[in-house]
């Protein structure tokens, strides 16, 4: 699991 993917996922959850 890439760290960047984790960050983007967290950001996406906040945006969504």
Number of C-alpha atoms within 10 A of each C-alpha: 5 6 8 9 10 11 11 11 12 12 11 10 9 8 7 6
